[in-house]
Amino acid sequence: MKNIKYDKKAIKHKMEELRLSLNSAYVKHGNTKEVVKMSQELDKYISIAQGK
């Protein structure tokens, strides 16, 4: 895995954006491929924020 430094503030901002988009998309469209993809991207940022 690459050793990359991430800006904590930028990660938090991206996570919040993804959460809002994910919630909105889920309400409108249900559990579609796009919603699953957004959820996976959010999981990636959460892992980065947790230092995993």
ZADO-1210 file (C-alpha; in nm, 4 decimals, padded with zeros to 6 digits):
<atoms>
<atom x="00.0000" y="00.0000" z="00.0000" code="MET" pos="1"/>
<atom x="00.1267" y="00.3461" z="-00.0791" code="LYS" pos="2"/>
<atom x="00.2426" y="00.5670" z="00.2038" code="ASN" pos="3"/>
<atom x="00.0467" y="00.8848" z="00.1356" code="ILE" pos="4"/>
<atom x="-00.0163" y="01.1732" z="00.3729" code="LYS" pos="5"/>
<atom x="-00.3727" y="01.2960" z="00.3699" code="TYR" pos="6"/>
<atom x="-00.5053" y="01.6294" z="00.4893" code="ASP" pos="7"/>
<atom x="-00.7395" y="01.5465" z="00.7786" code="LYS" pos="8"/>
<atom x="-00.9612" y="01.8465" z="00.7097" code="LYS" pos="9"/>
<atom x="-00.9992" y="01.7507" z="00.3427" code="ALA" pos="10"/>
<atom x="-01.0802" y="01.3908" z="00.4371" code="ILE" pos="11"/>
<atom x="-01.3476" y="01.5010" z="00.6857" code="LYS" pos="12"/>
<atom x="-01.4977" y="01.7334" z="00.4244" code="HIS" pos="13"/>
<atom x="-01.5034" y="01.4577" z="00.1607" code="LYS" pos="14"/>
<atom x="-01.6601" y="01.2144" z="00.4088" code="MET" pos="15"/>
<atom x="-01.9364" y="01.4627" z="00.4910" code="GLU" pos="16"/>
<atom x="-02.0033" y="01.5245" z="00.1202" code="GLU" pos="17"/>
<atom x="-02.0228" y="01.1510" z="00.0560" code="LEU" pos="18"/>
<atom x="-02.2555" y="01.0924" z="00.3525" code="ARG" pos="19"/>
<atom x="-02.4971" y="01.3586" z="00.2325" code="LEU" pos="20"/>
<atom x="-02.4880" y="01.2321" z="-00.1268" code="SER" pos="21"/>
<atom x="-02.5265" y="00.8732" z="-00.0145" code="LEU" pos="22"/>
<atom x="-02.8258" y="00.9499" z="00.2075" code="ASN" pos="23"/>
<atom x="-02.9952" y="01.1496" z="-00.0666" code="SER" pos="24"/>
<atom x="-02.9308" y="00.8865" z="-00.3337" code="ALA" pos="25"/>
<atom x="-03.0516" y="00.6039" z="-00.1099" code="TYR" pos="26"/>
<atom x="-03.3772" y="00.7849" z="-00.0329" code="VAL" pos="27"/>
<atom x="-03.4393" y="00.8626" z="-00.4012" code="LYS" pos="28"/>
<atom x="-03.3167" y="00.5440" z="-00.5687" code="HIS" pos="29"/>
<atom x="-03.2840" y="00.2706" z="-00.3075" code="GLY" pos="30"/>
<atom x="-02.9941" y="00.0265" z="-00.3035" code="ASN" pos="31"/>
<atom x="-02.8645" y="00.0680" z="-00.6598" code="THR" pos="32"/>
<atom x="-02.5145" y="00.0059" z="-00.7969" code="LYS" pos="33"/>
<atom x="-02.4404" y="00.3779" z="-00.7769" code="GLU" pos="34"/>
<atom x="-02.5421" y="00.3910" z="-00.4108" code="VAL" pos="35"/>
<atom x="-02.3257" y="00.0880" z="-00.3340" code="VAL" pos="36"/>
<atom x="-02.0327" y="00.2525" z="-00.5151" code="LYS" pos="37"/>
<atom x="-02.0735" y="00.5715" z="-00.3074" code="MET" pos="38"/>
<atom x="-02.0901" y="00.3639" z="00.0085" code="SER" pos="39"/>
<atom x="-01.7665" y="00.1863" z="-00.0834" code="GLN" pos="40"/>
<atom x="-01.5956" y="00.5190" z="-00.1514" code="GLU" pos="41"/>
<atom x="-01.7119" y="00.6490" z="00.1862" code="LEU" pos="42"/>
<atom x="-01.5753" y="00.3329" z="00.3503" code="ASP" pos="43"/>
<atom x="-01.2395" y="00.4029" z="00.1849" code="LYS" pos="44"/>
<atom x="-01.2251" y="00.7531" z="00.3321" code="TYR" pos="45"/>
<atom x="-01.3322" y="00.6274" z="00.6747" code="ILE" pos="46"/>
<atom x="-01.0479" y="00.3737" z="00.6667" code="SER" pos="47"/>
<atom x="-00.8010" y="00.6465" z="00.5720" code="ILE" pos="48"/>
<atom x="-00.9286" y="00.8700" z="00.8528" code="ALA" pos="49"/>
<atom x="-00.8901" y="00.5852" z="01.1011" code="GLN" pos="50"/>
<atom x="-00.5361" y="00.5231" z="00.9819" code="GLY" pos="51"/>
<atom x="-00.5939" y="00.1717" z="00.8509" code="LYS" pos="52"/>
</atoms>
